[in-house]
C-alpha cells in the first residue's frame, strides 16, 4: 500500500433482527427533541414508523416530524429541514429510511447553524465545516441498502434550478453516531428500488477498485465484497425475503462505502459524476443512473487500466484467461458484469431514464470531472460516453 493515512470511523452499528432495540441505549445520550426524518410515508405502511415512535416516546422524547424527503433531496428541502431543526432546538436528527434520508439528515446537521448559504459553502465551494459550527448529531435506522450513507460523512443534494447534483464527503464529525441495520426492514422495497441499491453497492466498490497499480490490501477486500454481493443479489432477486442473502447484502453495502477500502488508494468516482448529472436532469433513481452509464465508461477507460480490468475479470467474474489476450480477458469481465446486470434487472441505458439527444449538452455541463481514476476525461469524452449510454 502506498502513501500515509489516518483511519477512524466513529459510527456504532446495531445489526440484526433485534437491532432496533439499540435505540433504547442510544437515545439516553441525547436531549429531548428529536427531528424524525423520513421519506414519502412507506414506513407508516410497513409498521416501522410505529415501532420507532413507540421507542422514542418510551424514552421521553419530543418528536419533531420532518417527512417527505424525496429520493434526490433538494436544496429547498435542505433549507426547510434547517428551519425545522433550529425552530425545534433539535438535539438529535433520527433518519428512518434509505440513503437519501440519511444524506439529508447529515446535510441538515451541518447546515442548520451554518452562518453562510450551505449550498454555496459546502456544495459549490466544497468548504469543510467550520470548527465553531454547531453540528447536530445524527442517527440512522436503515430501510434500504445501497448508499452506505449510514456509516460515512457523505451527503448528496440536488439543485434543480442549476441542474446540479453534488455530493460532499465531510469528516468524521458528520458521520452518524449510530446506525440500526435490520435486514428485514428492507423486505418491503420494490424490485426496482432493491436492484438499484444492489448496483449502487457494486459501483461504490468499483469506483475505489479501478485506481492505482500497487499491490493493495484494499483491492483484495473489495474483490471479496463484490463476489459476495453478486452471489447474494441473484438469490435476493428470486426470493426477496431470503434473510441470509439480504443480510449479506446489507453488510456489504455498509463496508463498500464506510471509508475502509479507500485507505491507501486514489479513487475514481466518475461513474457517480456521470450518473449524478443524469439524476440532476431527470430525477431518476440514483442506482439506475449509475447502471445506465457504467458500462460505456468502463469500456472507454479500460485500455488505460488494463491490468486492473483483467484482474477484475479473473478474480471477480471467474473469467479464464487461457488463450485470451489481456484485452480479451478484460472485455470478457465487463461482459460478465453486463450479464449480471441484466439478470438482476437494472436499467442499461440513459434513454430509459428519460434522457434525449437534446439533453446531452446540458448533461456534459452538469458533469464534474474527477482525477483519481485511470483517465481524466475531457468534455468531448464525457459527451461520447453519454452517447454510448443512450
Residue pairs with C-beta under 8 A, 6 or more apart in sequence:
1 214
1 215
1 216
1 217
1 218
1 263
1 264
2 212
2 214
2 216
2 264
3 264
5 263
5 264
7 259
7 260
7 263
8 172
9 151
9 172
9 175
9 258
9 259
9 260
10 172
10 175
10 177
11 150
11 151
11 152
11 175
11 176
11 177
11 178
11 179
11 258
12 26
12 177
12 178
12 179
13 150
13 151
13 178
13 179
13 181
13 254
14 20
14 21
14 22
14 178
14 179
14 180
14 181
15 181
15 182
15 247
15 250
15 251
16 181
16 182
16 183
16 247
17 182
17 183
17 184
19 180
19 181
19 182
20 51
20 52
20 55
20 141
20 180
20 182
22 178
22 180
23 52
23 55
23 56
23 59
23 139
23 141
23 180
24 55
24 58
24 59
26 139
26 177
26 178
27 34
27 55
27 56
27 59
27 61
27 92
28 59
29 177
30 91
30 92
30 137
31 91
31 92
32 60
32 61
32 62
32 91
33 61
33 62
33 64
33 88
33 89
33 90
33 91
33 92
34 56
34 61
34 62
34 63
34 64
34 90
34 91
34 92
34 93
34 94
35 64
35 66
35 81
35 84
35 85
35 88
35 90
35 92
35 93
35 94
35 105
35 108
35 136
36 52
36 53
36 56
36 63
36 64
36 65
36 66
36 67
36 94
36 96
37 66
37 67
37 69
37 81
37 93
37 94
37 95
37 96
37 97
37 101
37 104
37 105
37 108
38 49
38 66
38 67
38 69
38 95
38 96
38 97
38 101
39 67
39 68
39 69
39 70
39 71
39 97
39 98
39 100
39 101
40 67
40 68
40 70
41 67
42 143
42 188
43 49
43 52
43 96
43 97
43 143
44 50
45 188
46 185
46 188
48 96
48 141
48 143
48 185
49 96
52 94
52 96
52 141
53 63
56 63
56 94
57 63
64 84
64 88
64 90
66 81
66 84
68 77
69 77
69 97
69 100
69 101
69 104
70 77
70 100
71 100
71 283
71 285
71 286
72 100
72 156
72 158
72 165
72 279
72 280
72 283
72 286
73 100
73 103
73 104
73 107
73 156
73 157
73 158
74 157
74 158
74 159
74 160
75 119
75 123
75 157
75 158
75 159
77 104
78 104
78 107
78 108
78 111
78 118
78 119
78 157
81 104
81 107
81 108
81 111
81 112
82 108
82 111
82 112
82 114
82 118
84 90
84 108
85 93
85 108
85 109
85 112
85 136
86 112
86 113
90 112
90 136
91 136
91 137
92 136
92 137
92 138
92 139
93 105
93 108
93 109
93 136
93 137
93 138
93 139
94 105
94 138
94 139
94 140
94 141
95 101
95 102
95 104
95 105
95 138
95 139
95 140
95 141
95 176
96 140
96 141
96 143
97 141
97 142
97 143
97 144
98 142
98 143
98 144
98 145
98 146
98 147
98 193
98 197
99 144
99 146
99 147
99 148
99 149
99 150
99 200
99 286
100 147
100 156
100 286
101 140
102 138
102 140
102 142
102 147
102 149
102 150
102 176
103 147
103 149
103 154
103 155
103 156
103 157
103 167
104 155
104 157
105 138
105 140
105 176
106 138
106 149
106 153
106 154
106 155
106 170
106 174
106 176
107 118
107 122
107 155
107 157
108 136
109 135
109 136
109 137
109 138
109 174
110 118
110 122
110 129
110 133
110 135
110 155
110 170
110 174
111 118
111 122
112 134
112 136
113 133
113 134
113 135
113 136
114 121
114 122
114 129
114 130
114 133
115 130
115 133
119 157
119 159
121 127
122 129
122 168
122 170
123 157
123 159
123 164
123 166
123 168
124 166
126 168
128 170
128 171
129 135
129 170
129 171
129 173
129 174
135 173
135 174
137 177
138 174
138 176
138 177
139 176
139 177
139 178
139 179
139 180
140 149
140 150
140 176
140 178
140 179
140 180
141 179
141 180
141 182
141 185
142 150
142 179
142 180
142 181
142 182
142 185
142 186
142 250
143 185
143 186
143 188
143 189
144 186
144 189
144 193
144 194
144 197
145 186
145 197
145 201
145 249
145 250
145 253
145 254
146 196
146 197
146 198
146 199
146 200
146 201
146 253
146 286
146 287
147 154
147 197
147 200
147 253
147 257
147 286
148 154
148 201
148 204
148 253
148 254
148 255
148 256
148 257
148 258
149 155
149 257
150 176
150 179
150 181
150 254
151 175
151 176
151 179
151 254
151 257
151 258
152 169
152 175
152 257
152 258
152 259
153 169
153 170
153 171
153 172
153 173
153 174
153 175
154 167
154 168
154 169
154 170
154 257
155 167
155 168
155 170
155 174
156 165
156 166
156 167
156 168
156 276
156 286
157 165
157 166
157 167
158 164
158 165
158 279
158 280
158 283
159 165
159 166
159 280
160 280
160 283
163 280
163 281
163 362
163 365
163 366
164 280
164 366
165 276
165 277
165 279
165 280
165 366
166 276
166 368
167 272
167 276
179 254
181 250
181 251
181 254
183 243
183 246
183 247
183 249
183 250
184 243
184 246
186 194
186 246
186 250
187 240
187 241
187 246
189 197
189 240
191 237
191 240
191 345
192 285
192 288
192 345
193 285
194 236
194 237
194 240
195 233
195 237
195 287
195 344
195 345
195 346
196 285
196 286
196 287
196 288
196 291
196 346
197 253
197 287
198 229
198 233
198 236
198 249
198 287
198 344
198 346
199 287
199 288
199 290
199 291
199 294
199 341
199 344
199 346
200 253
200 286
200 287
200 290
201 229
201 249
201 252
201 253
201 256
202 226
202 229
202 230
203 271
203 272
203 287
203 290
203 291
203 294
204 253
204 256
204 257
205 222
205 225
205 226
205 229
205 256
205 261
206 226
206 268
206 271
206 294
206 298
207 267
207 268
207 269
207 270
207 271
207 272
208 218
208 222
208 261
208 262
208 265
208 267
208 268
209 219
209 222
209 223
209 226
209 308
209 312
210 268
210 298
210 301
210 305
210 308
210 309
210 312
210 373
210 374
211 265
211 266
211 267
211 268
211 305
211 308
211 372
211 373
211 374
212 219
212 265
212 266
212 308
213 307
213 308
216 264
216 265
217 264
218 260
218 261
218 262
218 263
218 264
218 265
219 265
219 311
221 260
221 261
222 261
223 315
223 316
225 252
225 255
225 256
225 261
226 316
227 316
228 248
228 252
229 248
229 249
229 252
230 316
230 340
232 244
232 245
232 246
232 248
232 249
232 252
233 245
233 249
233 340
233 344
234 340
234 343
234 344
235 242
235 244
235 245
236 242
236 245
236 246
236 249
237 343
237 344
237 345
239 245
240 246
255 261
266 372
266 373
267 372
267 373
268 370
268 372
268 373
268 374
269 370
269 372
269 373
270 297
270 301
270 369
270 370
270 373
270 377
271 290
271 293
271 294
271 297
271 298
272 290
273 367
273 368
273 369
273 370
274 289
274 293
274 297
274 367
274 382
274 385
274 386
274 389
275 286
275 289
275 290
275 292
275 293
275 294
276 286
276 289
276 366
276 367
276 368
277 363
277 364
277 366
277 367
278 284
278 289
278 292
278 293
278 350
278 353
278 355
278 363
279 286
279 289
280 366
281 355
281 359
281 362
281 363
281 366
282 289
282 353
282 354
282 355
284 347
284 353
284 354
287 346
288 346
288 347
288 352
288 353
289 350
289 353
291 341
291 346
291 347
291 348
292 347
292 348
292 349
292 350
292 352
292 353
292 389
293 350
293 385
293 386
293 389
295 334
295 337
295 338
295 341
295 348
295 389
296 385
296 386
296 388
296 389
297 385
298 309
298 334
299 331
299 334
299 388
300 375
300 381
300 384
300 385
300 388
301 373
301 374
301 375
302 309
302 327
302 330
302 331
302 334
303 327
304 374
304 375
305 373
305 374
305 375
306 326
306 327
306 330
307 326
308 374
309 330
309 333
309 334
310 321
310 326
310 329
310 330
310 333
312 330
312 333
313 319
313 321
313 329
313 330
313 332
313 333
313 334
313 336
314 320
314 321
314 329
314 333
316 333
317 332
317 333
317 336
317 337
318 336
319 329
319 332
319 333
319 336
321 329
324 332
338 348
341 348
342 348
347 353
349 389
349 390
350 386
350 389
350 390
351 390
355 363
355 386
355 390
357 390
360 383
360 386
360 387
361 383
363 382
363 386
364 379
364 382
364 383
364 386
367 382
369 376
369 377
369 382
370 376
375 381
377 385
